[in-house]
Amino acid sequence: MAEENKGQGLAWLLVGLGVGALVAILYAPKSGRETIEDIARGAREGTEYPSSFKAGCRAGGHAGGQGQRAGR
């Protein structure tokens, strides 16, 4: 009987995932191409941030990437 419940639970999970995907597609505010471009832009900005942070730290006289210990 427990095996049947697991199978039913998995089936309902898959049904829920399908319904959620359908709703997401129907209510998406942007087209797929626009969404992909936004994700790519965010990834590029994310890779540029660490290098700009380190450059700013060096310009400000701080050691980029090294934390300070409490109590000093």
DAURDA-V167711 format. One record per backbone hydrogen bond with DSSP energy under -0.5 kcal/mol. NH is the residue of the N-H (numbers start at 1). CO is the residue of the C=O. Records with the same first field share a line. If there is no record, write none. Layout:
NH->CO / CO
//
This chain:
5->1
6->2
7->3
8->4
9->5
10->6
11->7
12->8
13->9
14->10
15->11
16->12
17->13
18->14
19->15
20->16
21->17
22->18
23->19
24->20
25->21
26->22
27->23
28->25
35->31
36->32
37->33
38->34
39->35
40->36
41->37
42->38
43->39
44->40
45->41
46->42
47->43
48->44
49->45
50->46
51->47
52->48
53->49
54->50
55->51
56->52
57->53
58->54
59->55
60->56
61->57 / 58
62->57
64->62
66->63
67->65
72->69
//
